Amino acid sequence: MSAQNLINKTGDVFISYRHNHIDLVNPVIEELERRKISYFIDREGIHGGMEYSELIPKAIEACKVFLFFWTSDANQSDDMLREVKIALDYHKKIIPYKIGHFDIHNHSSLYYFFSTICYLEQANYTTVDLVNQIVKALQDIQQHTEIKKIFQDAEKGNSDAQTDLGWRYIRGDGVERDETEAIKWLSPNEREHIIKDIEEQNLNGVEIAAGGAAIAAGAAVTTTISTVGLLGILPLVGAGYFLRKVFGGVSGTENDNEHKIEDNEHKIKQDKVPQDFTQAFKAYQKAAQQGNSRAQNVLGFCYAYGVGVIKDVVEAKKWFQKAAQQGDEDAKKALKALK
């Protein structure tokens, strides 16, 4: 992707900087381009009849993240000060990137603007670290937008949106976990069905992994619905369903319990129990780090296909290799498939 110019261009990231510091900006631009993140930057300044008052506010309004290169002379740029003010007016996510050693208190205007904003220092954040923060901000904004849409649809009476929102409140997925809100959006029939299915399969007392990590490591923790409660059991059931259904079972569970769980999972699937991929990934990650070959194989799969984590083939190979070194045949096949 070529750098954005000023004519009818916008980007997810607006870059505010002094033109004499373009050498500091270029490495960040290169990393943004490598990750295919769109950006807006004025490389040459407003000229040729282009009006600052029209073009810059439009670009800032369209962006999602406002990246400010806070150099020692930034406070002397009226354009940069105006850009920050516009970004604040549009309630944009602002990331100040402080470069060099100087007293921020001497930058009275910028110090005032950023008084409630955490800034990043180049001394502690490399270019890659900075762009990682930008990516996270973009993901948070995207998630907020999606949840806002789901909430609007739920309020309009869309049953699918209401169910989705209810599960999000149960899992704490993009919203704070809140049992009261979950009950508000989930139908009584949905709640009763899940509890009934679990009880019918005699899972009260069946070995259920605490957070998924115990089963992954081959250990077992006995618990009950009454002990865990609605908010505690559903994420575990969701993670357990995902792990067994996608990856074909985990070592360390007894056969009779495994059959009961598999039968129950068929019913759970019909009742749309959420598959908490992120929680499942974290559970296996912990077991993999402890040396469990099965968990290492699963972790490789997660990285290879972007399940519960950002896709990363290098990481996938690393965990497949660890599992293969312990004799895991599935991991050996996966390594061949990745080559």
VEXDREN-2710 file (C-alpha; in Angstrom, 1 decimal):
% VEXDREN-2710
k/r/px/py/pz
1/MET/0.0/0.0/0.0
2/SER/1.4/3.4/-0.9
3/ALA/1.3/6.2/1.6
4/GLN/-2.0/8.1/1.7
5/ASN/-2.0/11.5/0.1
6/LEU/-4.3/14.4/1.0
7/ILE/-6.8/14.2/-1.8
8/ASN/-10.0/12.3/-0.8
9/LYS/-7.9/9.8/1.3
10/THR/-8.5/8.6/4.8
11/GLY/-7.0/5.8/6.9
12/ASP/-7.6/3.9/10.2
13/VAL/-4.6/5.7/11.7
14/PHE/-4.0/9.5/11.5
15/ILE/-0.4/10.4/11.9
16/SER/0.4/13.8/13.4
17/TYR/4.1/14.8/13.3
18/ARG/6.5/17.7/12.5
19/HIS/7.8/17.3/9.0
20/ASN/11.4/17.7/10.1
21/HIS/11.0/14.4/11.9
22/ILE/9.8/12.2/9.0
23/ASP/12.8/9.9/9.7
24/LEU/11.3/9.0/13.0
25/VAL/7.9/8.4/11.4
26/ASN/9.0/6.2/8.5
27/PRO/9.8/3.0/10.5
28/VAL/6.3/3.1/11.9
29/ILE/4.8/3.7/8.5
30/GLU/6.7/0.7/7.2
31/GLU/5.4/-1.5/10.0
32/LEU/1.8/-0.3/9.4
33/GLU/2.2/-1.1/5.7
34/ARG/3.7/-4.5/6.5
35/ARG/0.5/-5.3/8.5
36/LYS/-1.7/-3.7/5.9
37/ILE/-3.1/-1.1/8.2
38/SER/-4.3/2.0/6.4
39/TYR/-3.1/5.4/7.5
40/PHE/-3.3/9.1/6.7
41/ILE/-0.2/11.3/6.6
42/ASP/0.5/14.7/5.2
43/ARG/4.0/14.2/3.8
44/GLU/4.4/17.6/2.2
45/GLY/2.1/19.9/4.1
46/ILE/-1.0/21.7/2.9
47/HIS/-0.4/23.5/-0.3
48/GLY/-1.7/24.1/-3.8
49/GLY/-5.1/25.5/-2.7
50/MET/-5.8/22.6/-0.3
51/GLU/-7.6/24.0/2.8
52/TYR/-6.3/22.7/6.2
53/SER/-9.7/23.5/7.7
54/GLU/-11.4/21.1/5.3
55/LEU/-9.0/18.2/4.7
56/ILE/-7.4/17.6/8.0
57/PRO/-10.6/17.6/10.1
58/LYS/-12.2/15.2/7.6
59/ALA/-9.3/12.8/7.8
60/ILE/-9.3/12.9/11.6
61/GLU/-13.0/12.3/11.7
62/ALA/-12.6/9.3/9.5
63/CYS/-9.7/7.7/11.4
64/LYS/-10.0/5.3/14.3
65/VAL/-6.7/5.9/16.0
66/PHE/-4.8/9.3/16.3
67/LEU/-1.1/8.7/16.5
68/PHE/0.8/11.7/17.8
69/PHE/4.6/11.9/17.6
70/TRP/5.4/13.8/20.7
71/THR/8.9/15.3/20.1
72/SER/10.6/18.1/22.0
73/ASP/9.5/20.7/19.5
74/ALA/5.9/19.4/18.9
75/ASN/4.5/22.0/21.2
76/GLN/5.7/24.7/18.8
77/SER/3.6/23.4/16.0
78/ASP/0.2/25.2/15.8
79/ASP/-0.9/22.6/13.2
80/MET/-0.2/19.7/15.6
81/LEU/-2.0/21.4/18.5
82/ARG/-5.1/22.0/16.3
83/GLU/-5.0/18.4/15.2
84/VAL/-5.0/17.1/18.8
85/LYS/-7.9/19.4/19.6
86/ILE/-9.9/18.1/16.7
87/ALA/-9.1/14.5/17.7
88/LEU/-10.4/15.2/21.2
89/ASP/-13.5/16.9/19.8
90/TYR/-14.2/13.7/17.8
91/HIS/-13.5/11.5/20.8
92/LYS/-10.8/9.6/18.9
93/LYS/-8.4/7.0/20.5
94/ILE/-5.2/9.1/20.9
95/ILE/-1.8/7.4/21.3
96/PRO/0.9/10.0/22.1
97/TYR/4.4/8.5/21.3
98/LYS/7.0/10.4/23.2
99/ILE/10.4/10.5/21.6
100/GLY/13.5/11.8/23.3
101/HIS/14.2/13.2/26.8
102/PHE/12.4/16.4/27.7
103/ASP/10.1/17.7/30.5
104/ILE/6.5/17.2/29.4
105/HIS/5.5/19.9/31.9
106/ASN/7.2/22.5/29.7
107/HIS/4.7/21.6/27.0
108/SER/1.8/23.3/28.8
109/SER/-0.8/22.8/26.0
110/LEU/0.1/19.2/25.2
111/TYR/0.5/18.3/28.9
112/TYR/-3.1/19.6/29.4
113/PHE/-4.5/17.7/26.4
114/PHE/-2.8/14.4/27.4
115/SER/-3.3/14.8/31.2
116/THR/-5.8/11.9/31.2
117/ILE/-4.1/9.9/28.4
118/CYS/-1.3/7.3/28.9
119/TYR/1.5/8.1/26.5
120/LEU/4.1/5.6/25.2
121/GLU/7.8/6.3/25.4
122/GLN/10.2/5.3/22.6
123/ALA/12.6/4.2/25.3
124/ASN/10.2/1.5/26.4
125/TYR/8.2/0.8/23.2
126/THR/9.9/-0.2/20.0
127/THR/8.3/0.4/16.6
128/VAL/6.8/-3.1/16.7
129/ASP/5.5/-2.5/20.3
130/LEU/3.9/0.7/19.2
131/VAL/2.1/-0.8/16.2
132/ASN/1.0/-3.7/18.5
133/GLN/-0.7/-1.1/20.7
134/ILE/-2.3/0.4/17.6
135/VAL/-3.6/-3.0/16.5
136/LYS/-5.0/-3.6/20.0
137/ALA/-6.7/-0.3/19.9
138/LEU/-8.2/-1.0/16.5
139/GLN/-9.4/-4.4/17.7
140/ASP/-11.0/-2.9/20.8
141/ILE/-12.8/-0.2/18.6
142/GLN/-14.0/-2.9/16.2
143/GLN/-15.3/-5.0/19.1
144/HIS/-17.0/-2.0/20.7
145/THR/-18.7/-1.2/17.3
146/GLU/-19.9/-4.8/17.0
147/ILE/-21.3/-5.0/20.5
148/LYS/-23.0/-1.6/20.1
149/LYS/-24.7/-3.0/17.0
150/ILE/-25.7/-6.2/18.8
151/PHE/-27.1/-4.2/21.7
152/GLN/-29.1/-2.0/19.3
153/ASP/-30.5/-5.1/17.6
154/ALA/-31.3/-6.7/20.9
155/GLU/-33.2/-3.7/22.1
156/LYS/-35.2/-3.8/18.9
157/GLY/-36.3/-7.3/19.8
158/ASN/-33.9/-9.4/17.6
159/SER/-33.9/-12.8/19.3
160/ASP/-30.5/-13.8/17.9
161/ALA/-28.9/-10.6/19.1
162/GLN/-30.5/-11.0/22.5
163/THR/-29.1/-14.5/22.8
164/ASP/-25.7/-13.3/21.6
165/LEU/-25.7/-10.4/24.1
166/GLY/-26.8/-12.7/26.9
167/TRP/-23.9/-15.1/26.3
168/ARG/-21.4/-12.2/26.1
169/TYR/-22.5/-11.1/29.5
170/ILE/-22.1/-14.6/30.8
171/ARG/-18.6/-15.0/29.3
172/GLY/-17.5/-11.4/29.8
173/ASP/-16.8/-11.2/26.1
174/GLY/-16.4/-7.6/25.2
175/VAL/-18.6/-6.6/28.2
176/GLU/-18.2/-6.9/31.9
177/ARG/-19.5/-10.2/33.2
178/ASP/-22.9/-9.5/34.7
179/GLU/-25.4/-12.2/35.7
180/THR/-28.2/-9.8/36.0
181/GLU/-27.8/-8.5/32.4
182/ALA/-27.3/-12.1/31.2
183/ILE/-30.6/-13.1/32.7
184/LYS/-32.2/-10.0/31.2
185/TRP/-31.3/-11.0/27.6
186/LEU/-31.3/-14.8/27.7
187/SER/-34.7/-16.5/27.6
188/PRO/-35.7/-18.7/30.6
189/ASN/-36.0/-21.6/28.2
190/GLU/-32.3/-21.2/27.2
191/ARG/-31.1/-21.2/30.8
192/GLU/-33.3/-24.1/31.8
193/HIS/-32.3/-26.2/28.8
194/ILE/-28.6/-26.0/29.6
195/ILE/-28.9/-26.9/33.2
196/LYS/-31.3/-29.7/32.4
197/ASP/-29.0/-31.2/29.9
198/ILE/-26.1/-31.2/32.3
199/GLU/-28.2/-32.7/35.1
200/GLU/-29.7/-35.4/32.8
201/GLN/-26.2/-36.6/31.9
202/ASN/-25.3/-36.8/35.6
203/LEU/-22.4/-34.4/35.2
204/ASN/-22.9/-33.2/38.9
205/GLY/-19.6/-34.5/40.2
206/VAL/-18.2/-35.6/36.8
207/GLU/-14.6/-34.5/36.3
208/ILE/-14.7/-31.0/34.8
209/ALA/-11.5/-29.0/34.2
210/ALA/-11.1/-26.0/36.3
211/GLY/-10.6/-23.4/33.6
212/GLY/-9.8/-26.2/31.1
213/ALA/-6.2/-26.4/32.2
214/ALA/-6.5/-29.4/34.5
215/ILE/-8.0/-31.7/31.9
216/ALA/-5.4/-30.5/29.4
217/ALA/-2.6/-31.5/31.7
218/GLY/-4.2/-34.9/32.4
219/ALA/-5.4/-34.0/35.9
220/ALA/-8.9/-33.9/37.2
221/VAL/-11.0/-31.6/39.4
222/THR/-14.4/-32.7/40.7
223/THR/-17.0/-30.0/40.9
224/THR/-20.8/-29.5/40.8
225/ILE/-23.2/-27.1/39.3
226/SER/-24.2/-25.9/42.7
227/THR/-20.6/-25.1/43.6
228/VAL/-19.7/-23.4/40.3
229/GLY/-22.9/-21.6/39.7
230/LEU/-24.4/-20.6/36.3
231/LEU/-21.7/-18.1/35.5
232/GLY/-18.9/-20.5/36.4
233/ILE/-20.1/-23.6/34.6
234/LEU/-21.1/-22.2/31.3
235/PRO/-17.7/-21.0/30.2
236/LEU/-16.2/-24.3/31.2
237/VAL/-18.8/-26.3/29.3
238/GLY/-18.3/-24.0/26.3
239/ALA/-14.5/-24.5/26.4
240/GLY/-14.9/-28.2/27.0
241/TYR/-17.3/-28.6/24.1
242/PHE/-15.0/-26.7/21.8
243/LEU/-11.8/-28.6/22.8
244/ARG/-13.3/-32.1/22.5
245/LYS/-15.4/-31.5/19.4
246/VAL/-12.7/-29.8/17.4
247/PHE/-9.7/-31.6/18.6
248/GLY/-11.2/-35.1/19.2
249/GLY/-10.8/-35.4/22.9
250/VAL/-8.2/-34.9/25.6
251/SER/-6.1/-37.5/27.4
252/GLY/-6.5/-37.9/31.1
253/THR/-10.3/-38.4/31.3
254/GLU/-12.0/-41.6/32.1
255/ASN/-13.8/-43.4/29.2
256/ASP/-17.2/-43.6/30.9
257/ASN/-17.2/-39.9/31.7
258/GLU/-15.9/-39.1/28.2
259/HIS/-18.9/-40.9/26.6
260/LYS/-21.3/-39.1/28.9
261/ILE/-19.7/-35.7/28.1
262/GLU/-19.7/-36.4/24.3
263/ASP/-23.4/-37.4/24.4
264/ASN/-24.2/-34.3/26.3
265/GLU/-22.1/-32.1/24.0
266/HIS/-24.4/-33.1/21.1
267/LYS/-27.3/-31.7/23.0
268/ILE/-25.4/-28.7/24.1
269/LYS/-24.5/-27.9/20.5
270/GLN/-28.2/-27.8/19.6
271/ASP/-28.8/-25.4/22.5
272/LYS/-26.1/-23.0/21.2
273/VAL/-23.8/-23.1/24.3
274/PRO/-21.0/-20.6/23.4
275/GLN/-17.7/-22.0/22.3
276/ASP/-15.2/-19.8/24.3
277/PHE/-12.2/-20.2/21.9
278/THR/-10.0/-17.7/23.8
279/GLN/-10.5/-19.4/27.1
280/ALA/-9.9/-22.8/25.5
281/PHE/-6.6/-21.5/24.0
282/LYS/-5.4/-20.2/27.3
283/ALA/-6.2/-23.5/29.0
284/TYR/-4.2/-25.5/26.5
285/GLN/-1.4/-22.9/26.5
286/LYS/-0.9/-23.4/30.2
287/ALA/-0.7/-27.1/29.9
288/ALA/1.6/-26.9/26.8
289/GLN/4.0/-24.7/28.7
290/GLN/4.1/-27.4/31.4
291/GLY/5.2/-30.0/28.8
292/ASN/2.0/-31.8/27.9
293/SER/2.4/-33.1/24.4
294/ARG/-1.3/-33.3/23.6
295/ALA/-1.7/-29.7/24.7
296/GLN/1.3/-28.7/22.6
297/ASN/-0.2/-30.3/19.5
298/VAL/-3.6/-28.5/20.1
299/LEU/-1.7/-25.2/20.7
300/GLY/0.0/-25.6/17.3
301/PHE/-3.4/-26.1/15.7
302/CYS/-4.8/-23.0/17.4
303/TYR/-1.9/-20.9/16.0
304/ALA/-2.0/-22.6/12.6
305/TYR/-5.7/-21.7/12.1
306/GLY/-6.1/-18.6/14.3
307/VAL/-8.4/-20.3/16.8
308/GLY/-8.7/-18.3/20.0
309/VAL/-5.5/-16.4/19.0
310/ILE/-4.0/-14.5/16.1
311/LYS/-2.8/-16.8/13.3
312/ASP/0.9/-17.4/13.5
313/VAL/2.5/-20.2/11.5
314/VAL/5.9/-19.7/13.1
315/GLU/4.3/-20.3/16.6
316/ALA/2.3/-23.2/15.2
317/LYS/5.5/-24.9/14.0
318/LYS/7.2/-24.3/17.3
319/TRP/4.5/-26.1/19.3
320/PHE/4.0/-28.9/16.7
321/GLN/7.8/-29.5/16.9
322/LYS/7.7/-29.7/20.7
323/ALA/4.9/-32.2/20.6
324/ALA/6.6/-34.2/17.8
325/GLN/9.7/-34.5/19.8
326/GLN/7.7/-36.3/22.5
327/GLY/6.4/-38.7/19.9
328/ASP/3.0/-37.2/19.0
329/GLU/2.1/-38.6/15.6
330/ASP/-0.6/-36.0/14.9
331/ALA/2.0/-33.2/15.5
332/LYS/4.4/-34.9/13.1
333/LYS/1.7/-35.0/10.4
334/ALA/0.8/-31.4/11.1
335/LEU/4.4/-30.3/10.6
336/LYS/4.5/-32.0/7.2
337/ALA/1.3/-30.3/6.2
338/LEU/2.7/-26.9/7.1
339/LYS/5.9/-27.3/5.0
END
